[in-house]
Amino acid sequence: MSSMMKDLRQGQFSTISAATSVLAIDSYIAMREKTGLTTDMSVIQENADGSRRPLPFAKQLFSEASLTPGAKKLRFEAKSALPSFYQFTLAGFDKTLPAPYQKGIEVSREYTDASGSTVKQVKIGDEVYVHLRIRAIDGTIGNVAIVDLLPAGMEPISLQSDSNIPVDDSGLFKPAAMRPDHVEMREDRVIVFTGAQSKATEFVYRMKAVASGTFIVPPLFAEAMYDRNVRALTAEGKFTVQTRK
């Protein structure tokens, strides 16, 4: 239990911890009905200027309250013998990307043409082969999700990972073909669920240039589904699509 609570405090949720949390909520509701106790709690927002204001919310089993700009602290005051719990959620996105990192796994991505040569610019209508590679730094790691966001101006057209794809024949680096557990193709990304071994493996799919311009290539991200300390992030890049004359 202490190990699970530690993961939850660090925001490391998994399907197992989520399912256990649902069971805990069910037991909490059953105890609430059995004892006849109800939650009675107030929430006070303390602002940076020193002022305080109570946050209004409905007195019910699952209540919600919204913070206002300037909030610095929250003070919870429980007035019931029934234990109360809270969850704080924050929505948004980072203004600046974190620096690339490799924690337990390494990932890389390469764009090539049909001959296997690296490309950084193509013309509208051209097909590009996307090579996703992963390697475990130490040992074997299972249940890893690789999230590959496509640059604007490109769309995925097929998925494949077989011996017919372009490969580096220099003899310096020949990754084994990846056998993913599951692959999801979406409009703006491809998600690959696989394992990582000490030897690099590679998954390849194709995308097509549909709009001209110079676009940012989002970082490639990978994370172990049941141990979020195992993760990797690459740097962003640029990719150019030219018009045909």
Backbone torsions as a table, in degrees:
resi	resn	phi	psi	omega
1	MET	NA	-43.8	-179.7
2	SER	-62.5	-37.4	178.2
3	SER	-65.1	-41.2	179.7
4	MET	-66.2	-42.1	179.9
5	MET	-64.1	-36.2	177.6
6	LYS	-61.9	-43.4	178.7
7	ASP	-63.5	-40.8	-178.8
8	LEU	-65.8	-40.2	179.4
9	ARG	-63.3	-30.5	179.9
10	GLN	-89.0	5.4	179.6
11	GLY	74.0	20.7	-177.8
12	GLN	-96.6	80.6	-179.5
13	PHE	-88.4	150.0	173.9
14	SER	-141.9	173.1	178.7
15	THR	-62.7	-32.4	-179.8
16	ILE	-69.8	-49.1	-179.4
17	SER	-66.5	-34.7	178.6
18	ALA	-65.9	-43.0	179.0
19	ALA	-64.4	-40.7	178.2
20	THR	-65.0	-36.6	178.0
21	SER	-64.5	-38.5	177.5
22	VAL	-63.0	-41.8	177.1
23	LEU	-63.2	-38.2	178.9
24	ALA	-65.8	-40.3	177.6
25	ILE	-63.6	-40.0	178.1
26	ASP	-61.4	-42.4	178.1
27	SER	-66.0	-37.4	179.1
28	TYR	-63.6	-43.9	179.0
29	ILE	-64.3	-41.2	178.9
30	ALA	-62.3	-41.9	178.0
31	MET	-65.4	-38.7	179.3
32	ARG	-62.0	-42.9	179.6
33	GLU	-71.0	-35.5	-178.1
34	LYS	-70.0	-41.6	-177.0
35	THR	-85.7	-20.6	-177.4
36	GLY	78.1	4.4	179.4
37	LEU	-78.4	151.4	176.2
38	THR	-127.4	157.3	178.1
39	THR	-79.0	140.9	177.1
40	ASP	-139.5	100.5	-173.5
41	MET	-139.9	145.5	174.6
42	SER	-119.4	149.3	-180.0
43	VAL	-124.9	125.5	-178.6
44	ILE	-117.1	128.4	178.4
45	GLN	-93.1	127.0	175.6
46	GLU	-103.4	125.2	-175.0
47	ASN	-94.5	166.2	-178.0
48	ALA	-63.2	-27.8	-179.7
49	ASP	-84.5	3.6	178.0
50	GLY	94.8	-9.7	179.9
51	SER	-77.0	160.8	179.6
52	ARG	-129.5	149.5	174.6
53	ARG	-150.2	134.9	176.4
54	PRO	-72.5	141.9	177.6
55	LEU	-92.6	119.7	179.9
56	PRO	-75.5	139.3	174.5
57	PHE	-159.7	155.2	-178.6
58	ALA	-70.6	140.9	178.4
59	LYS	-83.0	88.1	179.6
60	GLN	-144.3	177.9	-174.4
61	LEU	-58.9	-49.6	177.5
62	PHE	-116.0	104.3	-176.8
63	SER	-106.9	155.9	179.1
64	GLU	-130.6	143.4	175.1
65	ALA	-143.1	146.6	-178.0
66	SER	-111.5	137.0	176.2
67	LEU	-79.9	158.1	176.4
68	THR	-110.8	159.5	178.9
69	PRO	-56.1	142.7	-179.5
70	GLY	98.4	-3.8	-179.5
71	ALA	-66.2	136.6	178.9
72	LYS	-118.6	-38.7	179.9
73	LYS	-140.8	159.6	172.2
74	LEU	-123.6	135.5	177.9
75	ARG	-116.3	121.4	179.3
76	PHE	-102.6	131.4	177.9
77	GLU	-125.1	108.7	179.8
78	ALA	-92.3	132.7	-177.6
79	LYS	-119.0	17.6	-178.4
80	SER	-127.9	153.5	176.6
81	ALA	-71.8	-16.4	179.0
82	LEU	-77.8	126.3	-179.8
83	PRO	-58.8	143.1	177.8
84	SER	-116.6	148.2	-179.1
85	PHE	-131.0	153.9	179.5
86	TYR	-137.8	157.5	177.0
87	GLN	-135.0	133.8	179.7
88	PHE	-110.4	124.7	-178.9
89	THR	-119.0	144.4	-178.9
90	LEU	-135.1	130.1	-179.3
91	ALA	-114.9	147.2	178.6
92	GLY	148.6	-162.3	179.8
93	PHE	-148.1	158.3	-179.3
94	ASP	-69.6	134.5	175.4
95	LYS	-71.4	-33.8	177.3
96	THR	-125.2	140.8	-179.0
97	LEU	-73.4	144.9	174.1
98	PRO	-68.9	158.4	177.9
99	ALA	-67.5	149.1	178.3
100	PRO	-57.0	147.0	179.4
101	TYR	-149.0	160.5	176.8
102	GLN	-137.1	108.8	-178.1
103	LYS	-121.6	88.9	178.6
104	GLY	90.9	-23.2	179.2
105	ILE	-140.2	157.5	175.1
106	GLU	-122.1	137.9	176.2
107	VAL	-133.0	152.3	176.3
108	SER	-151.3	161.0	-179.6
109	ARG	-139.7	141.3	179.3
110	GLU	-140.1	136.7	174.5
111	TYR	-100.1	129.3	178.3
112	THR	-133.3	166.7	171.8
113	ASP	-92.4	-172.1	-175.9
114	ALA	-65.8	-21.1	179.8
115	SER	-88.3	-5.9	179.9
116	GLY	95.4	2.7	179.6
117	SER	-82.4	139.0	179.7
118	THR	-64.6	136.9	179.0
119	VAL	-127.8	144.1	175.3
120	LYS	-121.8	-5.5	174.3
121	GLN	-151.9	144.4	-179.9
122	VAL	-140.0	-178.7	175.8
123	LYS	-113.0	157.9	-179.4
124	ILE	-54.7	132.8	-178.9
125	GLY	97.1	-16.6	179.6
126	ASP	-71.3	150.1	174.5
127	GLU	-100.2	142.2	-179.9
128	VAL	-123.6	135.3	175.8
129	TYR	-91.9	126.4	-179.8
130	VAL	-102.9	118.5	-179.5
131	HIS	-103.8	115.4	176.5
132	LEU	-105.2	125.3	-177.8
133	ARG	-123.6	144.5	179.8
134	ILE	-142.3	146.0	177.8
135	ARG	-149.1	137.9	174.7
136	ALA	-82.4	133.1	-178.8
137	ILE	-70.1	-35.2	-178.4
138	ASP	-143.9	111.3	177.4
139	GLY	81.4	-151.6	-178.6
140	THR	-121.8	137.9	-179.5
141	ILE	-126.6	127.6	179.9
142	GLY	-100.4	165.9	174.3
143	ASN	55.2	62.6	177.2
144	VAL	-108.9	135.1	176.0
145	ALA	-104.8	124.8	176.5
146	ILE	-105.9	122.1	-178.0
147	VAL	-110.6	115.0	-178.2
148	ASP	-114.8	102.7	176.2
149	LEU	-80.3	132.6	-179.6
150	LEU	-81.3	146.8	172.6
151	PRO	-69.2	151.8	176.3
152	ALA	-59.6	149.9	-177.9
153	GLY	90.9	-3.5	179.6
154	MET	-124.9	150.7	174.6
155	GLU	-139.9	142.5	179.9
156	PRO	-71.2	141.9	-178.9
157	ILE	-121.7	-19.3	177.3
158	SER	-166.0	163.2	174.6
159	LEU	-119.8	137.0	176.7
160	GLN	-159.3	151.5	174.5
161	SER	-156.1	85.6	-177.7
162	ASP	-144.8	-174.0	-174.7
163	SER	-77.1	-4.7	-177.6
164	ASN	-91.7	-2.1	-177.3
165	ILE	-79.1	157.3	177.6
166	PRO	-63.0	139.4	178.4
167	VAL	-135.8	160.2	176.1
168	ASP	-77.8	114.8	-177.2
169	ASP	-100.1	19.0	-179.5
170	SER	-75.1	-17.3	-178.3
171	GLY	87.6	-5.2	-179.0
172	LEU	-82.1	-34.2	-177.4
173	PHE	-151.3	112.0	178.7
174	LYS	-129.1	88.7	-179.9
175	PRO	-69.5	151.0	176.8
176	ALA	-75.3	153.5	177.8
177	ALA	-67.4	131.0	179.6
178	MET	-77.0	141.2	174.2
179	ARG	-114.9	82.9	-174.6
180	PRO	-67.6	153.8	175.8
181	ASP	-75.0	-32.9	-178.1
182	HIS	-162.9	147.6	178.0
183	VAL	-134.1	132.6	176.4
184	GLU	-116.3	126.0	174.8
185	MET	-106.2	123.4	177.6
186	ARG	-119.9	178.2	-176.6
187	GLU	-63.1	-35.8	-173.1
188	ASP	-118.3	3.8	-176.9
189	ARG	-161.1	163.5	171.8
190	VAL	-126.3	129.8	-179.1
191	ILE	-115.2	124.9	-177.8
192	VAL	-115.2	125.5	177.0
193	PHE	-104.6	119.7	-173.4
194	THR	-156.2	-176.5	173.2
195	GLY	-110.5	164.6	179.1
196	ALA	-121.2	134.1	179.2
197	GLN	-117.6	172.6	-179.8
198	SER	-66.0	-26.1	174.5
199	LYS	-95.9	135.9	-177.6
200	ALA	-63.0	141.1	172.9
201	THR	-122.4	158.7	-172.4
202	GLU	-134.7	138.1	173.5
203	PHE	-121.4	137.8	-176.0
204	VAL	-127.1	136.1	170.4
205	TYR	-138.9	171.4	-177.6
206	ARG	-114.1	149.1	172.2
207	MET	-136.1	161.2	-173.8
208	LYS	-124.4	139.1	178.1
209	ALA	-77.4	123.5	-176.2
210	VAL	-123.3	-8.4	179.1
211	ALA	-147.1	145.2	-177.6
212	SER	-88.5	155.9	178.7
213	GLY	140.7	175.3	173.3
214	THR	-106.3	121.2	-170.6
215	PHE	-119.7	151.5	173.6
216	ILE	-76.9	132.8	173.5
217	VAL	-93.4	112.3	-177.7
218	PRO	-61.4	152.4	177.3
219	PRO	-60.0	148.6	173.6
220	LEU	-86.4	131.8	-175.5
221	PHE	-124.8	141.4	176.1
222	ALA	-142.7	146.1	-179.0
223	GLU	-154.3	140.5	174.7
224	ALA	-70.9	131.4	-173.1
225	MET	-67.4	-28.3	-175.9
226	TYR	-114.4	9.0	173.7
227	ASP	-152.6	91.1	-172.5
228	ARG	-73.1	-2.5	172.0
229	ASN	-74.7	-18.5	177.3
230	VAL	-93.4	107.3	-174.7
231	ARG	-160.0	165.3	178.9
232	ALA	-152.3	148.6	179.2
233	LEU	-143.6	132.1	178.0
234	THR	-96.0	174.4	175.8
235	ALA	-80.7	159.2	174.9
236	GLU	-79.4	168.3	180.0
237	GLY	-145.1	-166.9	177.8
238	LYS	-133.0	147.5	-179.8
239	PHE	-142.9	135.9	-174.8
240	THR	-114.2	134.3	174.0
241	VAL	-117.1	120.7	-177.8
242	GLN	-99.7	153.2	176.0
243	THR	-78.6	154.9	176.5
244	ARG	-90.6	135.6	179.6
245	LYS	-93.8	NA	NA
